[in-house]
Amino acid sequence: MPEAFGLNRVSEAVRMDGVAAAISERVARSVPGAVGLVAGLGLVAGGAALVGSARAAGVVLLVLGALALGGLTAVAPGQARVVSLFGRYDGTVRTTGLRWVNPFTKRQRVSTRIRNHETATLKVNDADGNPIEMAAVVVWQVADTAKSVYGVEDVVAFVATQAETAVRHVAGSYPYDARGEDRLTLRENAEEITSRMSEEIAQRVALGGVSVVESRITRLSYAPEIAQAMLRRQQADAIVDARRRVVEGAVGMVRMALEQLTEEDLVDLDEERKAAMVSNLLVVLCSESATQPVVNTGTLYQ
């Protein structure tokens, strides 16, 4: 018998550990508070009336009335009460108003309002190894009150830590700029990067019964020590792209001019004259400043 009793206690402990690990929210047993209020006041009034004539019965009624009134719990909008009986989770009361529960239970207030958390400006390296500064804001709320109370030590600190970890991981997984390559970047694909960051944060905080409404990147820039160098590189890339567009447009206009002259048979240009015309048109079209025309009174060959 002692051995069997010991085995039973071990199996019960294992079962209890499994239940604690997989705990999730359920509805607590409660009744409208008006019932408990009327019953408690009635017992207190009856006990007070009997104290003089039947002292023992009056004291019992007073004690019962106090217990009945002790079970009253007010639940405000945006809040819930996690109810536990002698350390065991009994359920959660989400119905707002005055409710009555077992007076021997412990009722812990949990906020279910939507809350914001803005991470500090984190200095991390992107996928290319460049130091960048990044910050994000996470909009979240408690979805499972049991997990938020029993699954983590402090749900607010838990969300803050996991959000910062996710921001660091996302910042290090993608480059800041594409540099001409076809890949996702933090600067050019902010919407898609933000969506992936939200999914990662949601997975991380799910153990604490938290749901992520949305998350947004609030700051994204190069670190101060390389900001000037990267700015010059971006300016150089922009100038090169602008020049490329100008040259492509100028070549197209020259081609169109030559084709139109040939189709309408306005002039008969040999290869040397075509080359001179192309050169003059490219100079005029690609120059950043106004060109000064030169009148040639001779021929193109002089």
N, C-alpha and C positions, 0 to 999 in steps of 0.2 A: 504493500500500500504506500509506504513512503516513497518508493521509487516511482510508482505510477503518479503519485501526487507531484513529484518533482518534474516528471516529463510533461505533465499537464501544464505546470507553471511555465516551463520553457516554451512549449508550443503556444501558450497564451501570449507570452512576451513577444514571440516572433509575429504572431497575428496582429498584436497591437502595434508593433513597429511598422508592419506593412500598411495598416490602416492610416497611421499617422503620416507615412510618406505619401500616400495617395489621397490625402484628405481634400475635399472640395466642398463648395458651399451647398447647403440645403436649407429648406425653410424650417425655422424653429416653430414649435408649438406655442401659440399665443391666442388670446381672446381679446375682444374689445376692452379697453381700459375702463369703460363705464361700468362693466359688470364687477370688476375687482374693486373699483372705487365705492360703489354702492354697498357691496358686501363688507368691505373693510370698515366703512363708516357705521354700518349697522351693527357689526360686532363690537366696535369700540363704544357705541352708544349703549348697547345692551350690557356690556361689561361695566361701564360706569354706573349704570342704574342698579346693578346687582352687587356692587362692591360693599354697600352698606348692609344689606340683608344677608346675602350669600357671598362671603368674601372670596372663597376658593373659586366658585363658578365665575364670579366677576373677573378675577385675575386671569383665568383661562380665556375668557372671551376677549379681554384686552390684548392678551398675547396673540391670539388668533387674528384679531383685527389689525394689530401691528404688522403681522406677517403678510396679511392680505394687502395692506397698503404698501408694504415693501416690494411687492411684485409689480407695482406700476412702473412703466417705462415710457418716456416720451421720445418719439422718433421724429426728428425734424426732416424736412425735405432735403435731399442731397446727403443724407446720412443713413447708416444702418447700424444695427446692434448685433454683435457677435455674442451669442449666448453659450456659456459653458457651465456644466454642472460638475463640481468637484474635480476640475481639471480636464473633463472630457467634453469635446465639442458637441453641443446639442443642436445647433442650427443658427440661422441668421434671421433677424426680423427686419424686413425692408418696408413693411406697411407703415406709412406715416401716421402720426397722431398718437393718442394715448393707448398703449397696449399693456396687457397683463400677462406676465410669464411666471414661471416657478420662482418664488421669492428666494430660494436658496441658490439660484444661479448667479453667475457673474456676467454682467453685461458690459461689453467693451464697445465704445463708440468708434466707428470707422467712417471716414468721409468717402463718399462716392462721387463727389463733384469732379469736374474736369479741371486739371491742374497743368501748369506749364513748368518746364524745367529748361533753363538755358545753360548750356555748358560753358565753361571758361574757354577763353581763346587758347587753343592747344597748338603747340609747335611740334609738328611731325614732319617726316619725310614722305614725299609722294612716291609713286612707283618708280620714278627715274632717279630717286635719291635727292631731289631738291627740297630744301627746307621750306615749308609753307606754314601758314597760320590758318586755323580753321575752327569755327564754332558753329553750333547748331542749337535749335530750340525743339523740344519734344513736348507734344501735347498728349497727356495721358490721364487715365482714370482707373480706379479699382473696379475690376469686373467680377472677381471672385474674392469675397471678403475673408473666407476661411483661409485661402492660400496666402493672402496678404498679411494675416495675423500669425498663422502658424507655420507658413512656409519660409518666411524670411524674418530676420531680426528687426529691421527697420525698412519699411517699404520705400520711403522717400529717399533714404541713402542708397538703397538698392537700385532704384531707378537712375539716380544720379551717376553711380559707378558704371552701370551697364551702358548708359547712353554715352558716356565719355569713352568707354572701351570700344563701342561700335563706331564712333566718329573716328577714333584713331585707326581702326582697322580699315574703314572705307577710304580714309585719306591715304593710307599706305598701299591701297590696292589699285589705284588709278593715277595716271599722270596728270599734272596740272594743265599742260598743253599737249596737243597732238603732234606738233612739229612736222606737219605734212603727212603724218601717218593716219591710216584709217582705224581709229580706236576710240573708245570712250574716254573722255577727259572730264576732270572736275569743273573746268570753266565753261566748256561748250555743251556739255550734256548734263546740266544741273538737274533737270527734271527726272531723268532716268536714274541718276546717281542718288537723288533724294529718295526715290521710291525704293531702291535697294537698301538704302540705309534704314528706312522705316521698317522694312521687313526684318532686317537683322536685329534692330532694337526690339521689335515685337517678340521675336523668338527668344531673345535673352531675358526679357522681363516676364515672360509667361509663367515662369516658376513662382513668381510672386503674386499671381492673380491679377496682373496689370494688363490692360489693353492700350495700345498706342493709337490715338486718333489720327495724328499726323506728325511729321517732323520736317523741319526746313533748315537749310544751311543759312546762317545769318552772317557769317564772315568767311571769306576765302581770299587769300592773298599770299604772295611770296613773303618770306621772312625778310626783315629789314636789311640783313647783311647782303642779300643778293637781289633785292628789289630793283635797284638802279640798273644792274647789269641785265636783268631780265626785261626791264622796260626798254632798254636800248635794243635788245634783241627783237622784241615785239615790234618796235618802231621800224627796225631794218626789214623785218618780214613784211610789214605793211607796205613799205616803200617798194620792195621787190614785187609784191603782188600788184600794186598800182601800176608800176612800170610795165609789167607783163600785160595787163589789160590795155594800156595805152598802145603798146606795140602791136598787140593782136588787132585792135581796132584800126590802127593806121595801115597795117598790111591789108586788111579787108577793104578799106577805102581805096587804096592804090590799085588793088586787083579790080575793083569795080570800075574805077576810072579807065584803066587800060582796056577792059572788056567793052565798055561803052564807046570809047573812041574807035575801037576796031569794028564794032557792029555798025556804027553810023558812018564809018569811013571818012572821018573828018580830016585826019592827017595820016601820012604814011611814015611810021616810025620804024627805023631799023633797031637792031639790038642795042647799039651804043646809045641812041636817043632814048630808048626805053629805060636803060640803066640810069641815064642822067635824070629823067623824069621821076623815076622811083626814088632816087637819092634826094631830089629836091622836095618831093612830097613828104617823105619820111622825116626830113629835117623840120619842115613846117609843122607837121602833125605831132611829132614827138617832143618838140622843144617846149621847155617850161616857160620861156619868155617869148614875147612877140618878135617875129622875124622881120628883118628889113629886106624888102625885095630889091634885086639888082636887075636893071634893064640891060639886056644884051642886044646891042645894035648890030652885031655881026651874025655869025652862025653858031651852031652848037659846037662846031669843031674848032673854034678859035678860043 
